[in-house]
Amino acid sequence: MVISCKRYADGLMHSYRALWPPDTFRAYNDYMNTAFATFQGVGIDARINTSSERKQRENANWSPEWNKRLTGEVNPAHQGKYQELMSLFKRDLGY
């Protein structure tokens, strides 16, 4: 589900790239690079940069099978990149 949402967001951002200022498009890519480990190999989905321990604490129904979709690491720059991207979206949309 998360990976399909990432693909959808990537499709929108790339389809409308000409409408986004270069700094916003760069910030989007920077954010996605902190949230996901991409380019895992041909036909292999990106993995989510988070730990299973964190997710297990948040979800009592956690399936051990889901662990393979995670990197086991949290990028310390993630929150800052998210805030930067949201600020640029806000600016670009006139809010």
C-alpha positions in Angstrom: 0.0 0.0 0.0 2.7 2.5 1.0 4.8 1.7 -2.1 1.8 2.1 -4.4 1.1 5.5 -2.9 4.8 6.4 -3.5 4.5 5.3 -7.1 1.3 7.4 -7.5 3.0 10.5 -5.9 6.1 10.0 -8.1 3.9 9.8 -11.1 2.1 13.1 -10.3 5.3 14.9 -9.4 7.0 13.8 -12.6 4.0 14.4 -14.8 3.7 18.0 -13.5 7.4 18.7 -13.2 7.2 21.7 -15.4 4.8 23.3 -12.9 7.0 22.9 -9.9 9.9 25.3 -9.2 13.2 23.5 -9.3 13.7 23.8 -5.5 10.4 22.1 -4.8 11.1 19.3 -7.2 14.5 18.8 -5.6 13.0 18.9 -2.1 10.5 16.2 -3.2 13.3 13.9 -4.3 15.3 14.7 -1.2 12.3 13.8 1.0 11.6 10.6 -0.9 15.3 9.6 -0.6 15.1 9.9 3.2 11.8 8.0 3.3 12.6 5.1 1.0 15.6 3.0 -0.1 15.1 2.9 -3.9 16.9 1.1 -6.7 16.9 -2.3 -4.9 17.3 -4.1 -8.2 15.3 -4.8 -11.3 11.7 -5.7 -10.3 12.3 -5.2 -6.6 10.2 -2.7 -4.8 11.7 0.2 -2.8 11.9 -0.4 0.9 10.6 2.0 3.6 13.3 3.6 5.8 12.0 2.6 9.2 12.5 -0.1 11.8 10.1 -3.0 12.4 10.5 -2.5 16.2 9.0 0.9 15.8 6.1 -0.3 13.7 5.4 -3.3 16.0 5.0 -0.9 18.9 2.4 1.1 16.9 0.5 -1.9 15.4 -0.5 -4.9 17.5 -1.4 -6.8 14.3 2.1 -6.5 12.9 3.0 -9.4 10.6 6.7 -10.5 10.6 6.4 -10.9 6.8 6.2 -7.1 6.5 9.8 -6.7 7.9 11.3 -7.4 4.5 9.6 -4.2 3.2 11.6 -2.1 5.7 15.3 -1.1 5.8 15.5 -1.3 9.6 16.9 2.2 9.7 15.4 5.6 10.2 17.1 8.5 8.3 17.7 11.3 10.8 17.1 13.9 8.1 13.6 12.6 7.3 11.6 15.0 9.5 13.6 18.0 8.3 13.2 17.1 4.7 9.5 16.6 5.2 9.1 20.1 6.8 11.1 21.7 4.0 8.9 20.0 1.3 5.7 21.0 3.1 6.9 24.6 3.4 7.7 24.8 -0.3 4.3 23.2 -1.3 2.7 25.8 0.9 4.6 28.6 -0.8 4.0 27.3 -4.3 0.2 26.9 -3.6 0.0 30.4 -2.3 -0.7 29.7 1.4 
